Amino acid sequence: MRLWKLLGLAGLAGVAATGAVLARDERQRRACTADEVRARLRQRAAALAEHPGGPETPATPAELVAGRRHRLARLLRRRRGVRRAPLIMALP
């Protein structure tokens, strides 16, 4: 029983910490004026204009298929063909 209490308190502490971080970020965002936001966006656009091509070398096919999403998609594709039992069975 003591373990569950500790886990519950840890969960509450995590929720409180997340809320505090979100509140701080929101205050910082609201503290900016519209002109400051426009200036930041212009700086980002200028930085992107300097390097329009993105990365210098394109990704290899091995790099494109090495990520987690690709593995998950491959696993799901494989499972589609497998016939599964229905989740809900009819009552007699």
GURO-535938 format. One record per residue (C-alpha): chain; y negated, x negated, z. Coordinates in steps of 0.25 Angstrom, whole numbers, padded with zeros to 4 digits. Each point is the difference from the previous one (the first is absolute). Layout:
N
A,Y,X,Z
...
This chain:
92
A,0000,0000,0000
A,-0009,-0012,0003
A,0001,-0005,-0014
A,-0004,0013,-0006
A,-0013,0000,0009
A,-0003,-0014,-0005
A,0002,0004,-0014
A,-0009,0012,0001
A,-0011,-0008,0007
A,0001,-0011,-0011
A,-0001,0011,-0011
A,-0013,0006,0007
A,-0006,-0014,0001
A,0002,-0002,-0015
A,-0006,0014,-0003
A,-0012,-0003,0008
A,-0002,-0014,-0006
A,0001,0006,-0014
A,-0010,0010,0003
A,-0010,-0010,0006
A,0002,-0009,-0013
A,-0003,0012,-0009
A,-0012,0004,0008
A,-0006,-0014,0000
A,0002,-0001,-0015
A,-0006,0014,-0002
A,-0012,-0005,0008
A,-0002,-0012,-0009
A,0001,0008,-0012
A,-0010,0010,0004
A,-0009,-0011,0004
A,-0002,-0005,-0014
A,-0011,0006,-0008
A,0002,0005,-0015
A,-0008,-0012,-0005
A,0009,-0010,0007
A,0013,0007,-0005
A,-0006,0000,-0014
A,-0003,-0015,0002
A,0014,-0003,0004
A,0006,0008,-0012
A,-0009,-0008,-0009
A,0005,-0013,0006
A,0014,0004,-0002
A,-0003,0004,-0015
A,-0007,-0013,-0002
A,0012,-0008,0005
A,0010,0008,-0008
A,-0009,-0002,-0013
A,0002,-0015,0003
A,0015,0000,-0001
A,0003,0012,-0009
A,0014,-0004,-0004
A,0006,0000,0014
A,0010,-0010,0003
A,0001,-0012,-0009
A,0015,0001,-0002
A,0007,0013,-0003
A,0011,0004,0009
A,0014,-0003,-0004
A,0011,0010,-0002
A,0007,-0005,0012
A,-0013,0002,0009
A,-0002,0014,-0006
A,0014,0005,0005
A,0001,-0008,0013
A,-0008,0010,0009
A,0005,0010,0010
A,-0004,0012,-0008
A,0008,-0005,-0012
A,0012,-0002,0009
A,-0002,0014,0006
A,-0002,0006,-0014
A,0013,-0006,-0005
A,0007,0005,0012
A,-0004,0014,-0002
A,0003,-0001,-0015
A,0014,-0004,0003
A,0002,0011,0011
A,-0005,0011,-0010
A,0013,0000,-0008
A,0008,0001,0013
A,0005,0014,0003
A,-0003,0004,0014
A,0006,0011,0009
A,-0010,0012,0002
A,-0008,-0001,0012
A,0002,0015,0004
A,0014,0006,0000
A,0001,0015,-0002
A,0006,0007,0012
A,0014,0007,-0003
